[in-house]
Amino acid sequence: MLAKEKTRRQSELEEYIRELSKKLSDEKEIRAMLLKLLETYKGDFRHSYSSFFPLILDISKNDNECNLDYLSNNLDSICSYVEEDFVSGKKEFEPLREQLNKLCDHLNLEIGRWNYYSQNEQKIEDIALKSVSLNDEMKNTQKELREAQEELKKASKQAASIQTELIAVLSIFAAIVVTFSGGFTFLGSVMSSINEAEYYEAVILTAIVCGMVMFNTIFILMYLVGKITDRNIYARCIEENCSCDGQSLKKCGGIRRIRKRLPYVFYFNLTCVVGIILVCFIWYLHGKGYFL
């Protein structure tokens, strides 16, 4: 047989194999396929075994209508049909019998090789996926470990600063107690000498100034405690940056800011200042002889 004719018949056979990889609905289709194969194998044609594996690979792809399971089942069906034909005595396909057996053996061998290849490939893919998963888990673990180390460093720094902060806070509270004690002692002395004073306004003025100094001193100490312990002692502001009227974007000035954020300090000192002015005014009038 000429090479050109052999190539044509090989291509024709491959097309029939593709048809066999699709579902055959009944015996009529099986018989029709056997007649095609009988015509192809007429003469001394022998199929080329080396071209079957690429064909099996192409059939195994998911982007076509072919299926290797259909191919295996249809090969069994046509072989059974030929055997029944031979046993029944019809022997219509007897010339095809030997070649068909070789064709089925070769195709089944290539299907088995593809199954082995695909299983190994699947194992490799599974190992690759597991490797990627393990790498991701390792990265996450390393990230968590770094975060834990950073948290540990922060905790160590905080633990190291606690003792210093406690000493500072206790010292400030001791200073507050001393200020209270000294201030009240001084106020007591002032009040006890009010009967001996020539001008009672001087005693009241001294008491106001003493109270103002003691209050501001205690506030400064409490402010330091708030800074050390990271606590906010300010009153709540209406808007960010303490806007003055809640609508204007203009920031508060120094006095306005104190009035909004530290109202107790502002109004106490304002009261003290007003008291000092009134006492000084009364003292002045008293010195001019307006009071007996």
Secondary structure, DSSP 8 states (H G I E B T S, - for coil): --HHHHHHHHHHHHHHHHHHTS---SHHHHHHHHHHHHHHT-SS----GGGHHHHHHHHT-TTSS--HHHHHHHHHHHHHHHHHHHHTT--TTHHHHHHHHHHHHHHHHHHHHHHHHHHHHHHHHHHHHHHHHHHHHHHHHHHHHHHHHHHHHHHHHHHHHHHHHHHHHHHHHHHHHHHHHHHHHHHHHHHHTTTT-S-HHHHHHHHHHHHHHHHHHHHHHHHHHHHHTT---S---SSTT-BSSSS---B--HHHHHHHH-HHHHHHHHHHHHHHHHHHHHHHHHHTTS--
